[in-house]
Amino acid sequence: MYKKLNIAVVAGGEQSEVVVSIKSAKGIVSFLDKSKFNPFITVIEKNNWHVLLESESTLPIDKNQFTFRLNGQEIHFDCAYITIHGIPGEDGRLQGYFEMIDMPYTSCNVLTSALTYNKYICNQLLKGFGISVAPSVRIKRNELYQGEKIVSEVGLPCFVKPNLGGSSFGVTKVKEVNKLEPAIKKAFEEAEEVLIESFLEGTEVTNGIFKTNKREKVLPVTEVVSKNEFFDFDAKYKGQVEEITPARISPELTQQIQQTTSKIYNILGCRGIARIDYIITNGNKINLLEVNTTPGMTPTSFIPQQIPHAGLTVSEVLSEIIEDSIALFHI
């Protein structure tokens, strides 16, 4: 008889993305094949690790071996599906913990997670491989800066955002130099570093990809049309955006984007599902915005929208990734 695998769908975190992470975890649980897996939402907060039961009651997790007790029985996990957006699940810390306790997990390894979590460092690295990125300036907390000098480098309008993090929290579009300082303060509420990027006029698109031992699959491209001035948190999570899959672009441009996605994924050594955001400017120039290694997985998120357009189901993709992650740890 086939033994169902216990899967920890790991949500939570230490930043503003916690609510989004819980939604993604519930989305993953809804997609998982229950004939193969027993999924448990495991919530990791700074001083509180627990399993969230269907009744919304909680059970504490033993951090020493990542187990919990249910009805008097100790439950061990066969694999962790990380869906934390931000610290500690997107920056490599949780990956390091799972490596230390020999727990298979589905996302990128420690190095790749830490690298992609730092938008500035990641983009500068990829720039060296011929990937086009927007001109940008990074400032650290308590670092002295001159607004006029920053504007002379990136121009106006520009985007001010946390350099570490996701979900568009703390992002401001700045049109006047005197609005730069409050925007930087807002971004510092979310992270220890702030990124100021040139505004690029164009079509925003996003492209998912996953890779297992069996295959690499680049998903269809989605066009992102925000009803707001830019694709902020409200646009992302409150339905103020039109998402068109496949994107209304030529087959040639689609292929170029997908090739760029594959190139970036493999340069960085990604694992599991990743999503890469771009903006297409004049002359069909493909500009990287950012790499997401724990993309949202609610039913309305980009990846679950793209997978059916590739002739696949989310359930089979998740099964393939989990089974591949377990096999990788047992080589």
Number of C-alpha atoms within 10 A of each C-alpha: 3 6 9 13 18 17 24 26 24 26 30 31 23 16 20 20 20 20 15 19 27 26 18 27 29 18 18 24 22 15 20 19 16 13 10 14 18 17 24 20 24 28 25 22 16 12 7 10 20 23 24 17 12 9 6 7 9 15 14 17 19 12 12 8 15 20 17 19 14 11 6 7 8 9 14 15 18 18 23 26 25 26 27 32 31 23 23 22 27 31 27 23 17 21 25 16 17 19 15 10 12 13 18 24 29 22 26 24 22 19 17 21 25 21 19 25 26 19 24 22 15 17 22 16 16 17 14 9 12 8 16 17 21 18 15 21 16 17 18 14 12 8 7 8 11 9 14 12 10 20 20 9 14 18 21 17 16 23 23 29 28 28 23 23 25 25 21 18 19 23 24 22 21 22 14 12 15 11 13 23 15 13 20 25 15 19 24 22 15 20 17 14 22 28 22 31 26 21 19 19 10 15 18 22 26 28 28 29 23 21 21 18 12 9 9 12 17 24 24 24 26 25 22 23 18 18 14 11 9 18 18 21 16 17 19 20 13 9 13 16 18 14 20 16 18 18 19 13 14 10 10 9 14 18 14 15 26 22 13 19 25 21 15 18 24 12 13 18 13 22 22 24 24 23 22 24 21 25 21 18 14 10 6 14 15 23 20 24 20 20 27 22 28 26 24 26 24 22 17 15 16 24 25 22 23 25 21 13 14 13 8 13 15 21 17 14 21 20 16 18 23 25 18 20 23 17 12 13 13 9 5
